[in-house]
């Protein structure tokens, strides 16, 4: 890919979180590529409600999984969430907040900007 990835605002993609280190490539950013089948595009600030929703859908984000370098997430952590999971959570009324500057532009293929803006928060 030529140049730096863009975010949903059309500017260079910002870091989502280095602590815990997020992203499909664990580079701190919601970058994507052919290997990223889950499309980890949405930089989200975790809430108890979203963590419970994700677990109810079979994806436990709260429990540490050290063999994969996964610390387990807590409310307030920022994490690159799969865009389809974010959309499911939104439809169920459990969507977490979104850091627009750190959300990959490809997310707009699944969720419109106005919807993402409703959940926008400043980076922590």
MDAnalysis code that builds the backbone (N, CA, C; Angstrom):
import MDAnalysis as mda
import numpy as np

u = mda.Universe.empty(372, n_residues=124, atom_resindex=np.repeat(np.arange(124), 3), trajectory=True)
u.add_TopologyAttr("name", ["N", "CA", "C"] * 124)
u.add_TopologyAttr("resid", np.arange(1, 125))
u.add_TopologyAttr("resname", ["UNK", "UNK", "UNK", "UNK", "UNK", "UNK", "UNK", "UNK", "UNK", "UNK", "UNK", "UNK", "UNK", "UNK", "UNK", "UNK", "UNK", "UNK", "UNK", "UNK", "UNK", "UNK", "UNK", "UNK", "UNK", "UNK", "UNK", "UNK", "UNK", "UNK", "UNK", "UNK", "UNK", "UNK", "UNK", "UNK", "UNK", "UNK", "UNK", "UNK", "UNK", "UNK", "UNK", "UNK", "UNK", "UNK", "UNK", "UNK", "UNK", "UNK", "UNK", "UNK", "UNK", "UNK", "UNK", "UNK", "UNK", "UNK", "UNK", "UNK", "UNK", "UNK", "UNK", "UNK", "UNK", "UNK", "UNK", "UNK", "UNK", "UNK", "UNK", "UNK", "UNK", "UNK", "UNK", "UNK", "UNK", "UNK", "UNK", "UNK", "UNK", "UNK", "UNK", "UNK", "UNK", "UNK", "UNK", "UNK", "UNK", "UNK", "UNK", "UNK", "UNK", "UNK", "UNK", "UNK", "UNK", "UNK", "UNK", "UNK", "UNK", "UNK", "UNK", "UNK", "UNK", "UNK", "UNK", "UNK", "UNK", "UNK", "UNK", "UNK", "UNK", "UNK", "UNK", "UNK", "UNK", "UNK", "UNK", "UNK", "UNK", "UNK", "UNK", "UNK"])
u.atoms.positions = np.array([
    [0.852, -1.177, 0.000],
    [0.000, 0.000, 0.000],
    [0.895, 1.235, 0.000],
    [0.669, 2.113, -0.922],
    [1.463, 3.334, -1.029],
    [0.988, 4.349, -0.005],
    [1.926, 4.895, 0.748],
    [1.576, 5.925, 1.718],
    [0.914, 5.350, 2.953],
    [0.605, 6.237, 3.866],
    [-0.013, 5.832, 5.131],
    [-1.514, 5.659, 4.939],
    [-2.070, 4.704, 5.674],
    [-3.513, 4.460, 5.624],
    [-4.263, 5.712, 6.066],
    [-5.499, 5.822, 5.641],
    [-6.349, 6.958, 5.986],
    [-7.428, 6.523, 6.974],
    [-7.932, 7.510, 7.715],
    [-9.029, 7.249, 8.636],
    [-10.350, 7.674, 8.005],
    [-11.437, 7.510, 8.748],
    [-12.772, 7.821, 8.223],
    [-12.963, 9.312, 7.957],
    [-12.060, 10.140, 8.466],
    [-12.124, 11.585, 8.216],
    [-11.302, 11.980, 7.000],
    [-10.582, 10.994, 6.410],
    [-9.776, 11.249, 5.220],
    [-8.371, 11.737, 5.522],
    [-7.992, 11.751, 6.790],
    [-6.650, 12.166, 7.186],
    [-5.835, 10.931, 7.562],
    [-4.515, 11.073, 7.782],
    [-3.707, 9.892, 8.120],
    [-4.234, 9.170, 9.361],
    [-4.247, 7.849, 9.282],
    [-4.723, 7.000, 10.370],
    [-3.846, 7.198, 11.602],
    [-4.472, 7.476, 12.735],
    [-3.766, 7.695, 13.997],
    [-3.694, 6.386, 14.790],
    [-2.807, 6.368, 15.771],
    [-2.667, 5.214, 16.659],
    [-3.928, 5.072, 17.501],
    [-4.390, 3.851, 17.648],
    [-5.557, 3.554, 18.492],
    [-5.098, 3.292, 19.927],
    [-4.183, 2.339, 20.110],
    [-3.702, 2.023, 21.461],
    [-2.405, 1.232, 21.403],
    [-1.439, 1.675, 22.201],
    [-0.201, 0.914, 22.376],
    [-0.221, 0.156, 23.710],
    [-1.160, 0.499, 24.587],
    [-1.271, -0.150, 25.896],
    [-2.735, -0.278, 26.253],
    [-3.385, -1.401, 25.976],
    [-2.807, -2.599, 25.350],
    [-2.547, -2.373, 23.859],
    [-1.554, -3.088, 23.335],
    [-1.170, -2.953, 21.925],
    [-2.238, -3.626, 21.067],
    [-2.869, -2.832, 20.223],
    [-3.998, -3.318, 19.434],
    [-3.661, -3.395, 17.957],
    [-4.667, -3.747, 17.200],
    [-4.550, -3.842, 15.750],
    [-4.297, -5.272, 15.312],
    [-4.779, -5.600, 14.148],
    [-4.557, -6.942, 13.613],
    [-3.067, -7.260, 13.574],
    [-2.254, -6.255, 13.233],
    [-0.803, -6.441, 13.137],
    [-0.091, -6.102, 14.450],
    [-0.865, -5.774, 15.497],
    [-0.337, -5.375, 16.808],
    [0.659, -4.229, 16.673],
    [0.319, -3.289, 15.792],
    [1.150, -2.105, 15.593],
    [0.544, -0.871, 16.259],
    [-0.546, -1.094, 17.012],
    [-1.200, 0.013, 17.700],
    [-2.242, 0.723, 16.860],
    [-2.317, 0.369, 15.574],
    [-3.241, 1.028, 14.647],
    [-4.245, 0.026, 14.075],
    [-5.372, 0.556, 13.611],
    [-6.403, -0.288, 13.007],
    [-6.122, -0.469, 11.519],
    [-4.861, -0.847, 11.209],
    [-4.480, -1.148, 9.832],
    [-5.115, -2.472, 9.424],
    [-5.234, -2.662, 8.122],
    [-5.816, -3.898, 7.624],
    [-5.058, -4.351, 6.384],
    [-5.270, -5.580, 6.030],
    [-4.637, -6.155, 4.853],
    [-5.345, -7.452, 4.510],
    [-4.859, -8.135, 3.510],
    [-5.505, -9.351, 3.017],
    [-5.647, -10.416, 4.108],
    [-4.699, -10.452, 5.063],
    [-4.730, -11.469, 6.101],
    [-5.811, -11.189, 7.146],
    [-6.268, -9.953, 7.239],
    [-7.211, -9.526, 8.282],
    [-8.640, -9.857, 7.873],
    [-8.999, -11.121, 8.005],
    [-10.338, -11.554, 7.596],
    [-11.445, -10.934, 8.441],
    [-11.134, -10.594, 9.704],
    [-12.129, -9.993, 10.588],
    [-12.324, -8.505, 10.386],
    [-11.445, -7.878, 9.615],
    [-11.501, -6.439, 9.372],
    [-11.556, -5.650, 10.682],
    [-10.444, -5.631, 11.385],
    [-10.292, -4.928, 12.668],
    [-10.082, -3.443, 12.393],
    [-11.158, -2.737, 12.059],
    [-11.072, -1.378, 11.523],
    [-11.483, -0.269, 12.473],
    [-12.322, -0.579, 13.468],
    [-12.946, 0.461, 14.290],
    [-12.216, 0.607, 15.618],
    [-11.572, 1.757, 15.817],
    [-10.922, 2.035, 17.089],
    [-12.013, 2.392, 18.087],
    [-12.229, 1.495, 19.042],
    [-13.340, 1.627, 19.984],
    [-12.830, 1.721, 21.411],
    [-13.539, 2.506, 22.222],
    [-13.267, 2.569, 23.660],
    [-14.225, 1.605, 24.333],
    [-13.649, 0.599, 24.980],
    [-14.451, -0.465, 25.564],
    [-15.391, 0.039, 26.659],
    [-16.565, -0.575, 26.682],
    [-17.541, -0.357, 27.747],
    [-17.922, -1.729, 28.281],
    [-18.403, -1.774, 29.511],
    [-18.853, -3.043, 30.089],
    [-19.936, -3.651, 29.191],
    [-20.837, -2.812, 28.710],
    [-21.941, -3.274, 27.873],
    [-21.432, -3.947, 26.594],
    [-20.445, -3.322, 25.930],
    [-19.915, -3.919, 24.702],
    [-19.157, -5.210, 25.001],
    [-18.351, -5.216, 26.062],
    [-17.599, -6.431, 26.404],
    [-18.548, -7.596, 26.677],
    [-19.647, -7.322, 27.369],
    [-20.647, -8.368, 27.629],
    [-21.319, -8.800, 26.325],
    [-21.647, -7.837, 25.458],
    [-22.260, -8.174, 24.174],
    [-21.321, -9.057, 23.354],
    [-20.060, -8.656, 23.262],
    [-19.097, -9.417, 22.470],
    [-18.966, -10.842, 23.012],
    [-18.910, -10.972, 24.337],
    [-18.820, -12.304, 24.937],
    [-20.068, -13.129, 24.605],
    [-21.226, -12.489, 24.618],
    [-22.471, -13.210, 24.307],
    [-22.500, -13.675, 22.850],
    [-21.676, -13.041, 22.003],
    [-21.585, -13.420, 20.591],
    [-20.435, -14.403, 20.339],
    [-19.796, -14.857, 21.427],
    [-18.739, -15.858, 21.295],
    [-17.339, -15.304, 21.216],
    [-17.157, -14.001, 21.450],
    [-15.820, -13.402, 21.400],
    [-15.533, -12.745, 22.748],
    [-14.862, -13.497, 23.619],
    [-14.536, -13.019, 24.964],
    [-13.307, -12.123, 24.892],
    [-13.530, -10.820, 25.014],
    [-12.436, -9.857, 24.976],
    [-11.936, -9.498, 26.371],
    [-12.597, -9.999, 27.417],
    [-12.247, -9.631, 28.790],
    [-11.202, -10.548, 29.414],
    [-11.171, -11.798, 28.999],
    [-10.289, -12.786, 29.603],
    [-8.904, -12.742, 28.958],
    [-7.854, -12.590, 29.775],
    [-6.497, -12.613, 29.214],
    [-6.204, -13.935, 28.512],
    [-5.439, -13.856, 27.441],
    [-5.027, -15.029, 26.683],
    [-3.533, -14.859, 26.397],
    [-2.684, -15.089, 27.435],
    [-1.258, -14.760, 27.336],
    [-0.533, -15.454, 26.190],
    [-0.930, -16.667, 25.834],
    [-0.223, -17.361, 24.754],
    [-0.341, -16.630, 23.423],
    [-1.334, -15.725, 23.307],
    [-1.473, -14.917, 22.097],
    [-1.116, -13.455, 22.370],
    [-0.507, -13.200, 23.524],
    [-0.123, -11.840, 23.871],
    [-1.318, -10.932, 24.102],
    [-2.438, -11.524, 24.523],
    [-3.666, -10.749, 24.721],
    [-3.912, -10.541, 26.213],
    [-3.925, -9.271, 26.650],
    [-4.028, -8.997, 28.079],
    [-5.434, -9.079, 28.657],
    [-6.442, -9.144, 27.823],
    [-7.820, -9.026, 28.299],
    [-8.153, -7.548, 28.411],
    [-9.335, -7.172, 27.977],
    [-9.708, -5.758, 27.947],
    [-10.620, -5.396, 29.099],
    [-10.553, -4.126, 29.479],
    [-11.389, -3.577, 30.534],
    [-12.072, -2.327, 30.002],
    [-13.177, -1.924, 30.605],
    [-13.809, -0.676, 30.192],
    [-12.784, 0.467, 30.218],
    [-12.808, 1.276, 29.167],
    [-11.867, 2.383, 29.036],
    [-10.704, 2.074, 28.113],
    [-10.362, 0.771, 27.935],
    [-9.300, 0.407, 26.996],
    [-9.752, 0.718, 25.578],
    [-8.809, 1.082, 24.732],
    [-9.113, 1.265, 23.308],
    [-8.595, 0.050, 22.553],
    [-9.394, -0.392, 21.553],
    [-9.084, -1.633, 20.847],
    [-9.649, -1.553, 19.435],
    [-8.957, -2.127, 18.483],
    [-9.447, -2.203, 17.105],
    [-10.448, -3.348, 17.009],
    [-11.703, -2.993, 16.866],
    [-12.801, -3.951, 16.840],
    [-13.148, -4.280, 15.389],
    [-13.551, -5.524, 15.153],
    [-14.025, -5.921, 13.829],
    [-15.252, -5.077, 13.473],
    [-15.249, -4.542, 12.271],
    [-16.320, -3.623, 11.870],
    [-17.692, -4.293, 11.896],
    [-17.776, -5.555, 11.526],
    [-19.070, -6.244, 11.547],
    [-19.569, -6.430, 12.980],
    [-18.649, -6.698, 13.931],
    [-19.038, -6.833, 15.340],
    [-19.516, -5.484, 15.868],
    [-18.811, -4.393, 15.496],
    [-19.244, -3.067, 15.947],
    [-20.655, -2.793, 15.424],
    [-20.882, -3.130, 14.164],
    [-22.201, -2.892, 13.561],
    [-23.277, -3.732, 14.263],
    [-22.974, -4.989, 14.572],
    [-23.923, -5.837, 15.314],
    [-24.237, -5.220, 16.672],
    [-23.194, -4.740, 17.353],
    [-23.384, -4.117, 18.664],
    [-24.237, -2.855, 18.536],
    [-23.996, -2.083, 17.498],
    [-24.784, -0.872, 17.254],
    [-26.257, -1.240, 17.051],
    [-26.497, -2.252, 16.236],
    [-27.876, -2.685, 15.976],
    [-28.547, -3.195, 17.249],
    [-27.751, -3.728, 18.201],
    [-28.282, -4.258, 19.457],
    [-28.307, -3.200, 20.569],
    [-27.875, -1.976, 20.247],
    [-27.849, -0.909, 21.242],
    [-26.697, -1.012, 22.224],
    [-25.610, -1.691, 21.839],
    [-24.480, -1.898, 22.747],
    [-23.153, -1.427, 22.153],
    [-23.201, -0.556, 21.156],
    [-21.966, -0.128, 20.486],
    [-21.078, 0.686, 21.414],
    [-19.766, 0.427, 21.365],
    [-18.833, 1.241, 22.142],
    [-18.543, 2.562, 21.415],
    [-17.896, 3.470, 22.129],
    [-17.507, 4.743, 21.531],
    [-16.422, 4.505, 20.482],
    [-16.255, 5.485, 19.587],
    [-15.341, 5.354, 18.452],
    [-14.377, 6.537, 18.422],
    [-13.092, 6.242, 18.198],
    [-12.091, 7.276, 17.971],
    [-11.952, 7.399, 16.455],
    [-12.583, 8.428, 15.881],
    [-12.653, 8.572, 14.426],
    [-11.275, 8.670, 13.774],
    [-10.365, 9.430, 14.360],
    [-9.041, 9.631, 13.768],
    [-8.232, 8.342, 13.697],
    [-8.620, 7.334, 14.500],
    [-7.899, 6.063, 14.539],
    [-8.709, 4.918, 13.927],
    [-9.853, 5.246, 13.293],
    [-10.696, 4.235, 12.650],
    [-10.416, 4.234, 11.154],
    [-10.072, 3.070, 10.616],
    [-9.671, 2.925, 9.210],
    [-10.802, 3.321, 8.260],
    [-10.448, 3.993, 7.183],
    [-11.431, 4.481, 6.205],
    [-12.291, 3.359, 5.631],
    [-11.769, 2.139, 5.582],
    [-12.547, 1.016, 5.039],
    [-13.796, 0.720, 5.854],
    [-13.850, 1.192, 7.092],
    [-15.050, 0.986, 7.913],
    [-16.277, 1.611, 7.263],
    [-16.056, 2.641, 6.448],
    [-17.179, 3.336, 5.799],
    [-17.882, 2.460, 4.766],
    [-17.284, 1.332, 4.400],
    [-17.947, 0.395, 3.491],
    [-19.047, -0.377, 4.212],
    [-19.059, -0.303, 5.559],
    [-20.009, -1.068, 6.378],
    [-20.925, -0.183, 7.218],
    [-20.394, 0.953, 7.672],
    [-21.122, 1.860, 8.559],
    [-20.906, 3.279, 8.053],
    [-21.984, 4.076, 7.984],
    [-21.806, 5.437, 7.467],
    [-21.178, 6.342, 8.525],
    [-20.538, 7.399, 8.036],
    [-19.816, 8.319, 8.906],
    [-20.732, 8.951, 9.945],
    [-21.952, 9.298, 9.568],
    [-22.875, 9.931, 10.519],
    [-23.124, 9.024, 11.727],
    [-23.245, 7.715, 11.490],
    [-23.450, 6.774, 12.590],
    [-22.211, 6.723, 13.479],
    [-21.051, 6.633, 12.865],
    [-19.809, 6.609, 13.651],
    [-19.652, 7.899, 14.453],
    [-20.009, 9.017, 13.855],
    [-19.884, 10.313, 14.534],
    [-20.756, 10.389, 15.787],
    [-21.887, 9.696, 15.783],
    [-22.758, 9.672, 16.970],
    [-22.045, 9.079, 18.180],
    [-21.049, 8.231, 17.939],
    [-20.327, 7.529, 19.007],
    [-18.919, 8.065, 19.205],
    [-18.597, 9.182, 18.553],
    [-17.241, 9.714, 18.552],
    [-16.791, 10.214, 19.926],
    [-15.548, 9.894, 20.253],
    [-14.882, 10.421, 21.443],
    [-13.478, 10.835, 21.043],
    [-12.883, 11.700, 21.838],
    [-11.494, 12.090, 21.590],
    [-10.575, 10.946, 21.994],
    [-9.422, 10.839, 21.337],
    [-8.459, 9.790, 21.715],
    [-8.043, 9.952, 23.164],
    [-7.767, 8.834, 23.834],
    [-7.321, 8.939, 25.224],
    [-5.803, 8.904, 25.287],
])
